[in-house]
Structures are given as structure tokens and as C-alpha cells.
Amino acid sequence: MNSPLENELLVALRQLADAVKALPKAHPKPDLLPIFARLDALTHQLPREADPTLLHYLHKKSYEKARLFLEGRDGENAVGGCRHVE
């Protein structure tokens, strides 16, 4: 079960995913910077004892992986360049 802060992160991550999905048809293109700023602010509010996998994804800006993790779908994440996910 996610903490309230993790739920806020999940909402922002879903907003980002929706905005990116809509980009090809959006005119004018949405400004994604406020979403990225919100994600950065929420990431910095996470306690040090937060799940290390979640922290890794967020610090590496692997937002899709972070979203899947918070949705309980971390098993769907592919191994990245850093080889963190096994």
C-alpha cells in the first residue's frame, strides 16, 4: 500500500504518461515542465527510508518504471542500462 506522498507521485506520474501519450495529436503541445517540477519536488520529499527501488527510478528519471512500481507492476519493468532491475 502506498503512502499519501507515493499516491501524489503516482498521480503526477500518470499525468505525465497521459500528456506524453497525447503529444502526437496535441496542438499546441502541452508544457511538461510543470509536471517535471512537481515530480522533482515530490521526489525530494520522500524519506530516506523510502523503497530504494522507487528512489532509484525517480533519481534516474525513469518515470515509467516508477509508475509501474507504484502501481504494483514492477515485474513489467525491463532491465535498464544500469542493470538495476533483474
N, C-alpha and C positions, 0 to 999 in steps of 0.2 A: 504494500500500500504506500502510495506516495505521500510525502509531507505537503503541507499547503504551498510551500515555496516550489517544490518539484511540480505541483499541479500548475502553478503560474508559468513555470518554464515550459511545461507541456503545451499550454495554451499558446504561448508565444512561438514555440516550435511548429505547431500546427498552422498558425497564421503564416509563418514563413513558407511552409510547404505549400499552402494554398496559393500564396502570392506567386511563388515560383512556377507552380503549375499553370497559373493564369497568364503568365508573362507573354507567351507567344501570341495571344489574342488581345492583350490589353493595349488600349490606346487612350490616353497616354500611358506609358509604362509607370507602374507604381514605384514609389520611393521606398526601397527596402532598408535604408539606413536607420529609420526609427525602430524597426524590428530588430536589427542587429544590435543597436544600442541597448534595447530592452533586454535582449539575451545576455549581453555583456554585464549589464547591471545585476541581473538575477544570478548569473554565474558567480559574481563576486560576493553575493550574499550567502552562498552556500557555505555551511560549516565545514571545517577541515575534516570532520569525521564523515562527511558525505561519501556515498559509494565511490570508490576510486575509479571504477569503470566510467561512471557518469562524468566525473570530473575530467577524466582523460578525454572523453568525447567532446565535452564543451570547450576545454582548453585548446584542443586541436581544431576547433570549429567544425567538427564532424556532426553537424546538426541533425542530419537524417538518422545517424546512428544513435544520437542522444534521444531523439523522438521515439525510435523503436524501443530503446532501452526502457524509457519511462512508460511506454505502452505495454511492457511485459513481453516484448517481442525481440529481445536481444539475440536470440538464436538465429534470426533472419539476417543479422549483420554479417557482411563479408569481411574477410581479413583485409586490413588496410596496409598501406605501405610501411607502417611502423610495426606490423605483425602483432599488434596488441591483442586482437581477437583471435582465438584459436579454435 
